[in-house]
């Protein structure tokens, strides 16, 4: 199911994400040489409706046309079948960013075997840094997600954004898997189809290709806005929901996504409900913490404690396939012991 290429296929630079199925039979790993041999690994289209990574990679490669890349680059193009339909994933498919080694779901699926093979190949090639490029459907700033809180990951994140989220709770994601073998991060590039977001992602990939060594100084408190994801909020499958329709089991505020990355206090209303338990909220370990974060008395969904949401979306299909949002807390750097995990070629 995995196709491995040692050069760009004809037509790659000219194809939109929705057209890539014409030249790629499925998940495809493309290796391109560079002056520094340890490759930057970039995964794009793990979700078929998130095409900024494709556009950014194409832009970088066009700029280097006829010239050797400053560093080897390995590109994983993921769910081209879903991209053809403009969907995150097709019905019946697993989420391509939930099937990586380390996760428990879809352990016997062909997609899991593909992603395990990608990780093995990149380990053999002594991968330098891993970047997973995503978009989101709600109103969010551009930000990074890391699963290991260390100085190298933070320095990498600051090349993209001062807004950084530390999240350890999604095993089976690309970043979590690659964090065990190299510095790795997810870049969330805002909504797809916006030229400014595509340009920002391209400049970040270009910067990663030019890294020769990481700074020796630590990242300081004032350098970044650091958050820790403490819970994932989902709507149970049997519960109907809408945004501005009281006939549903849950009627969310139709402007809910305007609250992303805004600190919310206890009592903040998310919507109204006709049932006793309209949400399922899990912490990083998977424990049910619904009652810790929400109160449903009198049919009103209220926060019980301060939290900052991310990825709130009004896209009902995305809510069903992924989640309603994540809840975060600000995390101070002061007093934390952070590890230094330099790639081999950057260590003295």
GUVORO-37136 format. One record per residue (C-alpha): residue in three letters; z, x, y; residue number from 0. Coordinates in nm, 3 decimals, padded with zeros to 5 digits. Layout:
<nodes>
<node residu="Ala" up="Z" east="X" north="Y" num="NUM"/>
...
</nodes>
This chain:
<nodes>
<node residu="Unk" up="00.000" east="00.000" north="00.000" num="0"/>
<node residu="Unk" up="00.053" east="00.300" north="00.235" num="1"/>
<node residu="Unk" up="-00.257" east="00.472" north="00.369" num="2"/>
<node residu="Unk" up="-00.214" east="00.836" north="00.479" num="3"/>
<node residu="Unk" up="-00.473" east="00.996" north="00.709" num="4"/>
<node residu="Unk" up="-00.505" east="01.348" north="00.852" num="5"/>
<node residu="Unk" up="-00.712" east="01.238" north="01.152" num="6"/>
<node residu="Unk" up="-00.763" east="00.934" north="01.371" num="7"/>
<node residu="Unk" up="-00.983" east="00.670" north="01.209" num="8"/>
<node residu="Unk" up="-01.300" east="00.588" north="01.398" num="9"/>
<node residu="Unk" up="-01.242" east="00.312" north="01.649" num="10"/>
<node residu="Unk" up="-00.864" east="00.355" north="01.670" num="11"/>
<node residu="Unk" up="-00.858" east="00.441" north="02.040" num="12"/>
<node residu="Unk" up="-01.081" east="00.148" north="02.130" num="13"/>
<node residu="Unk" up="-00.908" east="-00.122" north="01.924" num="14"/>
<node residu="Unk" up="-00.641" east="-00.361" north="02.044" num="15"/>
<node residu="Unk" up="-00.337" east="-00.415" north="01.825" num="16"/>
<node residu="Unk" up="-00.487" east="-00.744" north="01.708" num="17"/>
<node residu="Unk" up="-00.808" east="-00.568" north="01.601" num="18"/>
<node residu="Unk" up="-00.653" east="-00.280" north="01.405" num="19"/>
<node residu="Unk" up="-00.673" east="-00.476" north="01.079" num="20"/>
<node residu="Unk" up="-01.049" east="-00.411" north="01.090" num="21"/>
<node residu="Unk" up="-01.003" east="-00.035" north="01.049" num="22"/>
<node residu="Unk" up="-00.661" east="-00.009" north="00.880" num="23"/>
<node residu="Unk" up="-00.601" east="-00.183" north="00.545" num="24"/>
<node residu="Unk" up="-00.226" east="-00.207" north="00.600" num="25"/>
<node residu="Unk" up="00.063" east="00.023" north="00.698" num="26"/>
<node residu="Unk" up="-00.096" east="00.358" north="00.786" num="27"/>
<node residu="Unk" up="00.057" east="00.700" north="00.850" num="28"/>
<node residu="Unk" up="-00.165" east="00.923" north="01.064" num="29"/>
<node residu="Unk" up="-00.090" east="01.299" north="01.095" num="30"/>
<node residu="Unk" up="-00.230" east="01.491" north="01.391" num="31"/>
<node residu="Unk" up="-00.184" east="01.868" north="01.440" num="32"/>
<node residu="Unk" up="-00.018" east="02.031" north="01.740" num="33"/>
<node residu="Unk" up="00.087" east="02.372" north="01.870" num="34"/>
<node residu="Unk" up="00.443" east="02.319" north="01.749" num="35"/>
<node residu="Unk" up="00.426" east="02.222" north="01.382" num="36"/>
<node residu="Unk" up="00.744" east="02.012" north="01.345" num="37"/>
<node residu="Unk" up="00.611" east="01.663" north="01.420" num="38"/>
<node residu="Unk" up="00.720" east="01.394" north="01.656" num="39"/>
<node residu="Unk" up="00.723" east="01.075" north="01.449" num="40"/>
<node residu="Unk" up="00.636" east="00.751" north="01.632" num="41"/>
<node residu="Unk" up="00.631" east="00.411" north="01.465" num="42"/>
<node residu="Unk" up="00.448" east="00.123" north="01.631" num="43"/>
<node residu="Unk" up="00.375" east="-00.238" north="01.537" num="44"/>
<node residu="Unk" up="00.667" east="-00.273" north="01.300" num="45"/>
<node residu="Unk" up="00.661" east="-00.615" north="01.464" num="46"/>
<node residu="Unk" up="00.309" east="-00.745" north="01.498" num="47"/>
<node residu="Unk" up="00.357" east="-00.910" north="01.838" num="48"/>
<node residu="Unk" up="00.493" east="-00.593" north="02.001" num="49"/>
<node residu="Unk" up="00.190" east="-00.388" north="02.100" num="50"/>
<node residu="Unk" up="00.314" east="-00.161" north="02.381" num="51"/>
<node residu="Unk" up="00.357" east="00.127" north="02.134" num="52"/>
<node residu="Unk" up="-00.008" east="00.107" north="02.029" num="53"/>
<node residu="Unk" up="-00.130" east="00.107" north="02.389" num="54"/>
<node residu="Unk" up="00.102" east="00.395" north="02.481" num="55"/>
<node residu="Unk" up="-00.010" east="00.611" north="02.186" num="56"/>
<node residu="Unk" up="-00.376" east="00.541" north="02.267" num="57"/>
<node residu="Unk" up="-00.318" east="00.640" north="02.629" num="58"/>
<node residu="Unk" up="-00.152" east="00.970" north="02.533" num="59"/>
<node residu="Unk" up="-00.425" east="01.059" north="02.283" num="60"/>
<node residu="Unk" up="-00.703" east="00.983" north="02.531" num="61"/>
<node residu="Unk" up="-00.539" east="01.216" north="02.782" num="62"/>
<node residu="Unk" up="-00.537" east="01.494" north="02.520" num="63"/>
<node residu="Unk" up="-00.892" east="01.429" north="02.399" num="64"/>
<node residu="Unk" up="-01.058" east="01.759" north="02.307" num="65"/>
<node residu="Unk" up="-00.730" east="01.950" north="02.338" num="66"/>
<node residu="Unk" up="-00.460" east="02.041" north="02.088" num="67"/>
<node residu="Unk" up="-00.145" east="01.834" north="02.121" num="68"/>
<node residu="Unk" up="00.161" east="02.030" north="02.237" num="69"/>
<node residu="Unk" up="00.340" east="01.921" north="01.919" num="70"/>
<node residu="Unk" up="00.224" east="01.771" north="01.592" num="71"/>
<node residu="Unk" up="00.233" east="01.392" north="01.600" num="72"/>
<node residu="Unk" up="00.271" east="01.153" north="01.307" num="73"/>
<node residu="Unk" up="00.205" east="00.787" north="01.383" num="74"/>
<node residu="Unk" up="00.305" east="00.496" north="01.160" num="75"/>
<node residu="Unk" up="00.105" east="00.182" north="01.241" num="76"/>
<node residu="Unk" up="00.297" east="-00.099" north="01.077" num="77"/>
<node residu="Unk" up="00.223" east="-00.468" north="01.039" num="78"/>
<node residu="Unk" up="-00.146" east="-00.498" north="01.128" num="79"/>
<node residu="Unk" up="-00.171" east="-00.830" north="00.940" num="80"/>
<node residu="Unk" up="00.091" east="-00.990" north="01.166" num="81"/>
<node residu="Unk" up="-00.065" east="-00.824" north="01.471" num="82"/>
<node residu="Unk" up="-00.392" east="-00.999" north="01.387" num="83"/>
<node residu="Unk" up="-00.211" east="-01.332" north="01.436" num="84"/>
<node residu="Unk" up="00.005" east="-01.214" north="01.728" num="85"/>
<node residu="Unk" up="00.325" east="-01.272" north="01.527" num="86"/>
<node residu="Unk" up="00.639" east="-01.069" north="01.466" num="87"/>
<node residu="Unk" up="00.579" east="-01.109" north="01.091" num="88"/>
<node residu="Unk" up="00.386" east="-01.350" north="00.872" num="89"/>
<node residu="Unk" up="00.564" east="-01.621" north="00.678" num="90"/>
<node residu="Unk" up="00.658" east="-01.473" north="00.343" num="91"/>
<node residu="Unk" up="00.665" east="-01.115" north="00.474" num="92"/>
<node residu="Unk" up="00.988" east="-00.922" north="00.520" num="93"/>
<node residu="Unk" up="01.062" east="-00.783" north="00.862" num="94"/>
<node residu="Unk" up="00.906" east="-00.434" north="00.870" num="95"/>
<node residu="Unk" up="01.208" east="-00.310" north="01.063" num="96"/>
<node residu="Unk" up="01.459" east="-00.430" north="00.803" num="97"/>
<node residu="Unk" up="01.314" east="-00.269" north="00.488" num="98"/>
<node residu="Unk" up="01.386" east="00.101" north="00.546" num="99"/>
<node residu="Unk" up="01.609" east="00.308" north="00.314" num="100"/>
<node residu="Unk" up="01.977" east="00.238" north="00.364" num="101"/>
<node residu="Unk" up="01.945" east="-00.138" north="00.384" num="102"/>
<node residu="Unk" up="02.025" east="-00.379" north="00.105" num="103"/>
<node residu="Unk" up="01.764" east="-00.646" north="00.173" num="104"/>
<node residu="Unk" up="01.418" east="-00.647" north="00.008" num="105"/>
<node residu="Unk" up="01.513" east="-00.351" north="-00.215" num="106"/>
<node residu="Unk" up="01.236" east="-00.428" north="-00.467" num="107"/>
<node residu="Unk" up="00.964" east="-00.521" north="-00.220" num="108"/>
<node residu="Unk" up="00.639" east="-00.324" north="-00.175" num="109"/>
<node residu="Unk" up="00.725" east="-00.286" north="00.193" num="110"/>
<node residu="Unk" up="01.052" east="-00.114" north="00.103" num="111"/>
<node residu="Unk" up="00.866" east="00.134" north="-00.118" num="112"/>
<node residu="Unk" up="00.620" east="00.204" north="00.165" num="113"/>
<node residu="Unk" up="00.891" east="00.282" north="00.418" num="114"/>
<node residu="Unk" up="01.076" east="00.497" north="00.167" num="115"/>
<node residu="Unk" up="00.756" east="00.695" north="00.113" num="116"/>
<node residu="Unk" up="00.709" east="00.737" north="00.488" num="117"/>
<node residu="Unk" up="01.063" east="00.874" north="00.523" num="118"/>
<node residu="Unk" up="01.011" east="01.113" north="00.230" num="119"/>
<node residu="Unk" up="00.683" east="01.245" north="00.374" num="120"/>
<node residu="Unk" up="00.832" east="01.299" north="00.717" num="121"/>
<node residu="Unk" up="01.134" east="01.481" north="00.573" num="122"/>
<node residu="Unk" up="00.897" east="01.714" north="00.388" num="123"/>
<node residu="Unk" up="00.714" east="01.779" north="00.715" num="124"/>
<node residu="Unk" up="01.048" east="01.865" north="00.883" num="125"/>
<node residu="Unk" up="01.028" east="01.584" north="01.135" num="126"/>
<node residu="Unk" up="01.150" east="01.691" north="01.479" num="127"/>
<node residu="Unk" up="01.232" east="01.361" north="01.649" num="128"/>
<node residu="Unk" up="01.173" east="00.996" north="01.558" num="129"/>
<node residu="Unk" up="01.082" east="00.725" north="01.809" num="130"/>
<node residu="Unk" up="01.040" east="00.358" north="01.719" num="131"/>
<node residu="Unk" up="00.859" east="00.165" north="01.994" num="132"/>
<node residu="Unk" up="00.935" east="-00.204" north="02.043" num="133"/>
<node residu="Unk" up="00.901" east="-00.492" north="02.287" num="134"/>
<node residu="Unk" up="01.126" east="-00.792" north="02.327" num="135"/>
<node residu="Unk" up="01.059" east="-01.154" north="02.418" num="136"/>
<node residu="Unk" up="01.345" east="-01.224" north="02.659" num="137"/>
<node residu="Unk" up="01.413" east="-01.084" north="03.005" num="138"/>
<node residu="Unk" up="01.558" east="-00.740" north="02.934" num="139"/>
<node residu="Unk" up="01.546" east="-00.406" north="03.112" num="140"/>
<node residu="Unk" up="01.379" east="-00.115" north="02.938" num="141"/>
<node residu="Unk" up="01.646" east="00.054" north="02.730" num="142"/>
<node residu="Unk" up="01.714" east="00.270" north="02.423" num="143"/>
<node residu="Unk" up="01.905" east="00.205" north="02.102" num="144"/>
<node residu="Unk" up="02.072" east="00.484" north="01.905" num="145"/>
<node residu="Unk" up="02.271" east="00.462" north="01.583" num="146"/>
<node residu="Unk" up="02.437" east="00.805" north="01.606" num="147"/>
<node residu="Unk" up="02.636" east="00.876" north="01.921" num="148"/>
<node residu="Unk" up="02.560" east="01.243" north="01.982" num="149"/>
<node residu="Unk" up="02.447" east="01.461" north="02.268" num="150"/>
<node residu="Unk" up="02.088" east="01.511" north="02.147" num="151"/>
<node residu="Unk" up="02.032" east="01.136" north="02.105" num="152"/>
<node residu="Unk" up="02.172" east="01.074" north="02.452" num="153"/>
<node residu="Unk" up="01.952" east="01.342" north="02.610" num="154"/>
<node residu="Unk" up="01.649" east="01.189" north="02.439" num="155"/>
<node residu="Unk" up="01.745" east="00.841" north="02.554" num="156"/>
<node residu="Unk" up="01.776" east="00.954" north="02.915" num="157"/>
<node residu="Unk" up="01.411" east="01.061" north="02.908" num="158"/>
<node residu="Unk" up="01.335" east="00.690" north="02.879" num="159"/>
<node residu="Unk" up="01.617" east="00.500" north="03.049" num="160"/>
<node residu="Unk" up="01.973" east="00.538" north="03.169" num="161"/>
<node residu="Unk" up="02.054" east="00.216" north="02.980" num="162"/>
<node residu="Unk" up="02.156" east="00.310" north="02.625" num="163"/>
<node residu="Unk" up="02.291" east="00.092" north="02.343" num="164"/>
<node residu="Unk" up="02.483" east="00.236" north="02.051" num="165"/>
<node residu="Unk" up="02.445" east="00.011" north="01.747" num="166"/>
<node residu="Unk" up="02.545" east="00.096" north="01.390" num="167"/>
<node residu="Unk" up="02.514" east="-00.250" north="01.238" num="168"/>
<node residu="Unk" up="02.149" east="-00.283" north="01.134" num="169"/>
<node residu="Unk" up="02.099" east="-00.089" north="00.813" num="170"/>
<node residu="Unk" up="01.740" east="-00.097" north="00.698" num="171"/>
<node residu="Unk" up="01.598" east="-00.026" north="01.043" num="172"/>
<node residu="Unk" up="01.370" east="00.268" north="01.112" num="173"/>
<node residu="Unk" up="01.608" east="00.432" north="01.358" num="174"/>
<node residu="Unk" up="01.908" east="00.403" north="01.127" num="175"/>
<node residu="Unk" up="01.711" east="00.556" north="00.839" num="176"/>
<node residu="Unk" up="01.567" east="00.844" north="01.041" num="177"/>
<node residu="Unk" up="01.901" east="00.917" north="01.212" num="178"/>
<node residu="Unk" up="02.011" east="01.072" north="00.882" num="179"/>
<node residu="Unk" up="01.737" east="01.338" north="00.900" num="180"/>
<node residu="Unk" up="01.660" east="01.397" north="01.270" num="181"/>
<node residu="Unk" up="01.743" east="01.274" north="01.621" num="182"/>
<node residu="Unk" up="01.614" east="00.916" north="01.632" num="183"/>
<node residu="Unk" up="01.604" east="00.627" north="01.874" num="184"/>
<node residu="Unk" up="01.442" east="00.292" north="01.941" num="185"/>
<node residu="Unk" up="01.284" east="00.233" north="02.280" num="186"/>
<node residu="Unk" up="01.278" east="-00.129" north="02.395" num="187"/>
<node residu="Unk" up="00.989" east="-00.158" north="02.640" num="188"/>
<node residu="Unk" up="01.039" east="-00.506" north="02.783" num="189"/>
<node residu="Unk" up="00.775" east="-00.773" north="02.736" num="190"/>
<node residu="Unk" up="00.437" east="-00.683" north="02.582" num="191"/>
<node residu="Unk" up="00.113" east="-00.695" north="02.778" num="192"/>
<node residu="Unk" up="00.256" east="-00.547" north="03.096" num="193"/>
<node residu="Unk" up="00.082" east="-00.228" north="03.220" num="194"/>
<node residu="Unk" up="00.399" east="-00.083" north="03.376" num="195"/>
<node residu="Unk" up="00.580" east="-00.104" north="03.042" num="196"/>
<node residu="Unk" up="00.288" east="00.059" north="02.861" num="197"/>
<node residu="Unk" up="00.273" east="00.341" north="03.115" num="198"/>
<node residu="Unk" up="00.648" east="00.399" north="03.086" num="199"/>
<node residu="Unk" up="00.626" east="00.424" north="02.707" num="200"/>
<node residu="Unk" up="00.327" east="00.661" north="02.728" num="201"/>
<node residu="Unk" up="00.511" east="00.893" north="02.967" num="202"/>
<node residu="Unk" up="00.810" east="00.899" north="02.732" num="203"/>
<node residu="Unk" up="00.599" east="00.989" north="02.429" num="204"/>
<node residu="Unk" up="00.427" east="01.259" north="02.635" num="205"/>
<node residu="Unk" up="00.767" east="01.399" north="02.736" num="206"/>
<node residu="Unk" up="00.882" east="01.409" north="02.372" num="207"/>
<node residu="Unk" up="00.568" east="01.600" north="02.273" num="208"/>
<node residu="Unk" up="00.654" east="01.867" north="02.530" num="209"/>
<node residu="Unk" up="01.019" east="01.921" north="02.430" num="210"/>
<node residu="Unk" up="01.074" east="02.284" north="02.335" num="211"/>
<node residu="Unk" up="01.453" east="02.277" north="02.340" num="212"/>
<node residu="Unk" up="01.725" east="02.033" north="02.433" num="213"/>
<node residu="Unk" up="01.963" east="02.090" north="02.725" num="214"/>
<node residu="Unk" up="02.278" east="02.280" north="02.639" num="215"/>
<node residu="Unk" up="02.492" east="02.081" north="02.885" num="216"/>
<node residu="Unk" up="02.657" east="01.754" north="02.789" num="217"/>
<node residu="Unk" up="02.550" east="01.416" north="02.915" num="218"/>
<node residu="Unk" up="02.804" east="01.298" north="03.172" num="219"/>
<node residu="Unk" up="02.955" east="00.958" north="03.235" num="220"/>
<node residu="Unk" up="02.761" east="00.906" north="03.557" num="221"/>
<node residu="Unk" up="02.429" east="00.986" north="03.386" num="222"/>
<node residu="Unk" up="02.398" east="00.663" north="03.192" num="223"/>
<node residu="Unk" up="02.506" east="00.305" north="03.133" num="224"/>
<node residu="Unk" up="02.630" east="00.311" north="02.774" num="225"/>
<node residu="Unk" up="02.689" east="-00.005" north="02.572" num="226"/>
<node residu="Unk" up="02.820" east="-00.062" north="02.221" num="227"/>
<node residu="Unk" up="02.683" east="-00.356" north="02.020" num="228"/>
<node residu="Unk" up="02.979" east="-00.540" north="01.870" num="229"/>
<node residu="Unk" up="02.822" east="-00.858" north="01.730" num="230"/>
<node residu="Unk" up="02.495" east="-01.029" north="01.631" num="231"/>
<node residu="Unk" up="02.458" east="-01.400" north="01.711" num="232"/>
<node residu="Unk" up="02.238" east="-01.617" north="01.487" num="233"/>
<node residu="Unk" up="02.165" east="-01.986" north="01.452" num="234"/>
<node residu="Unk" up="02.218" east="-02.096" north="01.087" num="235"/>
<node residu="Unk" up="01.899" east="-02.200" north="00.912" num="236"/>
<node residu="Unk" up="02.016" east="-02.560" north="00.864" num="237"/>
<node residu="Unk" up="02.097" east="-02.605" north="01.234" num="238"/>
<node residu="Unk" up="01.829" east="-02.741" north="01.469" num="239"/>
<node residu="Unk" up="01.820" east="-02.603" north="01.822" num="240"/>
<node residu="Unk" up="01.626" east="-02.627" north="02.145" num="241"/>
<node residu="Unk" up="01.637" east="-02.507" north="02.503" num="242"/>
<node residu="Unk" up="01.688" east="-02.815" north="02.718" num="243"/>
<node residu="Unk" up="01.672" east="-03.095" north="02.458" num="244"/>
<node residu="Unk" up="01.998" east="-03.281" north="02.380" num="245"/>
<node residu="Unk" up="01.847" east="-03.434" north="02.064" num="246"/>
<node residu="Unk" up="01.885" east="-03.100" north="01.877" num="247"/>
<node residu="Unk" up="02.204" east="-02.996" north="01.698" num="248"/>
<node residu="Unk" up="02.231" east="-02.719" north="01.957" num="249"/>
<node residu="Unk" up="02.092" east="-02.747" north="02.309" num="250"/>
<node residu="Unk" up="02.095" east="-02.405" north="02.474" num="251"/>
<node residu="Unk" up="02.072" east="-02.340" north="02.845" num="252"/>
<node residu="Unk" up="01.694" east="-02.316" north="02.917" num="253"/>
<node residu="Unk" up="01.762" east="-02.014" north="03.141" num="254"/>
<node residu="Unk" up="01.973" east="-01.836" north="02.882" num="255"/>
<node residu="Unk" up="01.756" east="-01.524" north="02.875" num="256"/>
<node residu="Unk" up="01.834" east="-01.456" north="03.243" num="257"/>
<node residu="Unk" up="02.180" east="-01.341" north="03.126" num="258"/>
<node residu="Unk" up="02.062" east="-01.035" north="02.936" num="259"/>
<node residu="Unk" up="02.252" east="-00.721" north="03.033" num="260"/>
<node residu="Unk" up="02.477" east="-00.922" north="03.264" num="261"/>
<node residu="Unk" up="02.853" east="-00.902" north="03.201" num="262"/>
<node residu="Unk" up="02.978" east="-01.251" north="03.115" num="263"/>
<node residu="Unk" up="03.336" east="-01.366" north="03.135" num="264"/>
<node residu="Unk" up="03.541" east="-01.594" north="02.909" num="265"/>
<node residu="Unk" up="03.435" east="-01.956" north="02.951" num="266"/>
<node residu="Unk" up="03.067" east="-01.880" north="03.012" num="267"/>
<node residu="Unk" up="02.866" east="-02.173" north="02.874" num="268"/>
<node residu="Unk" up="02.571" east="-02.100" north="02.642" num="269"/>
<node residu="Unk" up="02.488" east="-02.465" north="02.574" num="270"/>
<node residu="Unk" up="02.607" east="-02.781" north="02.401" num="271"/>
<node residu="Unk" up="02.635" east="-02.885" north="02.038" num="272"/>
<node residu="Unk" up="02.673" east="-03.195" north="01.821" num="273"/>
<node residu="Unk" up="02.812" east="-03.004" north="01.520" num="274"/>
<node residu="Unk" up="03.132" east="-02.813" north="01.447" num="275"/>
<node residu="Unk" up="02.990" east="-02.465" north="01.378" num="276"/>
<node residu="Unk" up="02.655" east="-02.416" north="01.551" num="277"/>
<node residu="Unk" up="02.647" east="-02.034" north="01.548" num="278"/>
<node residu="Unk" up="02.702" east="-01.752" north="01.301" num="279"/>
<node residu="Unk" up="02.837" east="-01.433" north="01.461" num="280"/>
<node residu="Unk" up="02.877" east="-01.110" north="01.264" num="281"/>
<node residu="Unk" up="03.022" east="-00.773" north="01.361" num="282"/>
<node residu="Unk" up="02.872" east="-00.434" north="01.269" num="283"/>
<node residu="Unk" up="03.030" east="-00.449" north="00.925" num="284"/>
<node residu="Unk" up="02.890" east="-00.797" north="00.858" num="285"/>
<node residu="Unk" up="03.225" east="-00.976" north="00.893" num="286"/>
<node residu="Unk" up="03.229" east="-01.328" north="01.038" num="287"/>
<node residu="Unk" up="03.368" east="-01.303" north="01.392" num="288"/>
<node residu="Unk" up="03.236" east="-01.635" north="01.525" num="289"/>
<node residu="Unk" up="03.582" east="-01.758" north="01.627" num="290"/>
<node residu="Unk" up="03.658" east="-01.434" north="01.803" num="291"/>
<node residu="Unk" up="03.363" east="-01.468" north="02.039" num="292"/>
<node residu="Unk" up="03.290" east="-01.842" north="02.078" num="293"/>
<node residu="Unk" up="03.472" east="-02.170" north="02.129" num="294"/>
<node residu="Unk" up="03.298" east="-02.500" north="02.042" num="295"/>
<node residu="Unk" up="03.554" east="-02.753" north="02.163" num="296"/>
<node residu="Unk" up="03.429" east="-03.074" north="02.328" num="297"/>
<node residu="Unk" up="03.074" east="-02.996" north="02.215" num="298"/>
<node residu="Unk" up="03.037" east="-02.704" north="02.456" num="299"/>
<node residu="Unk" up="02.949" east="-02.352" north="02.341" num="300"/>
<node residu="Unk" up="03.165" east="-02.114" north="02.543" num="301"/>
<node residu="Unk" up="03.241" east="-01.744" north="02.524" num="302"/>
<node residu="Unk" up="03.602" east="-01.670" north="02.436" num="303"/>
<node residu="Unk" up="03.604" east="-01.309" north="02.556" num="304"/>
<node residu="Unk" up="03.406" east="-01.084" north="02.793" num="305"/>
<node residu="Unk" up="03.071" east="-00.968" north="02.655" num="306"/>
<node residu="Unk" up="02.728" east="-00.855" north="02.772" num="307"/>
<node residu="Unk" up="02.432" east="-01.008" north="02.584" num="308"/>
<node residu="Unk" up="02.103" east="-00.835" north="02.502" num="309"/>
<node residu="Unk" up="01.777" east="-00.975" north="02.365" num="310"/>
<node residu="Unk" up="01.855" east="-01.336" north="02.445" num="311"/>
<node residu="Unk" up="01.521" east="-01.507" north="02.395" num="312"/>
<node residu="Unk" up="01.373" east="-01.855" north="02.438" num="313"/>
<node residu="Unk" up="01.120" east="-01.791" north="02.160" num="314"/>
<node residu="Unk" up="01.232" east="-02.023" north="01.880" num="315"/>
<node residu="Unk" up="01.032" east="-01.840" north="01.613" num="316"/>
<node residu="Unk" up="01.194" east="-01.507" north="01.705" num="317"/>
<node residu="Unk" up="01.540" east="-01.668" north="01.697" num="318"/>
<node residu="Unk" up="01.468" east="-01.789" north="01.343" num="319"/>
<node residu="Unk" up="01.318" east="-01.462" north="01.223" num="320"/>
<node residu="Unk" up="01.574" east="-01.234" north="01.387" num="321"/>
<node residu="Unk" up="01.863" east="-01.361" north="01.600" num="322"/>
<node residu="Unk" up="01.959" east="-01.537" north="01.922" num="323"/>
<node residu="Unk" up="02.107" east="-01.222" north="02.076" num="324"/>
<node residu="Unk" up="02.340" east="-00.927" north="02.043" num="325"/>
<node residu="Unk" up="02.675" east="-00.904" north="02.220" num="326"/>
<node residu="Unk" up="02.779" east="-00.572" north="02.370" num="327"/>
<node residu="Unk" up="03.069" east="-00.404" north="02.548" num="328"/>
<node residu="Unk" up="03.051" east="-00.118" north="02.798" num="329"/>
<node residu="Unk" up="03.157" east="00.207" north="02.636" num="330"/>
<node residu="Unk" up="03.306" east="00.494" north="02.835" num="331"/>
<node residu="Unk" up="03.205" east="00.847" north="02.734" num="332"/>
<node residu="Unk" up="03.525" east="01.002" north="02.863" num="333"/>
<node residu="Unk" up="03.741" east="01.134" north="02.582" num="334"/>
<node residu="Unk" up="03.482" east="01.076" north="02.306" num="335"/>
<node residu="Unk" up="03.397" east="01.356" north="02.068" num="336"/>
<node residu="Unk" up="03.017" east="01.365" north="02.048" num="337"/>
<node residu="Unk" up="02.832" east="01.567" north="01.787" num="338"/>
<node residu="Unk" up="02.551" east="01.808" north="01.864" num="339"/>
<node residu="Unk" up="02.271" east="01.765" north="01.608" num="340"/>
<node residu="Unk" up="01.994" east="01.997" north="01.720" num="341"/>
<node residu="Unk" up="01.669" east="01.996" north="01.524" num="342"/>
<node residu="Unk" up="01.629" east="02.324" north="01.338" num="343"/>
<node residu="Unk" up="01.363" east="02.467" north="01.566" num="344"/>
<node residu="Unk" up="01.576" east="02.396" north="01.875" num="345"/>
<node residu="Unk" up="01.887" east="02.568" north="01.739" num="346"/>
<node residu="Unk" up="01.956" east="02.931" north="01.818" num="347"/>
</nodes>
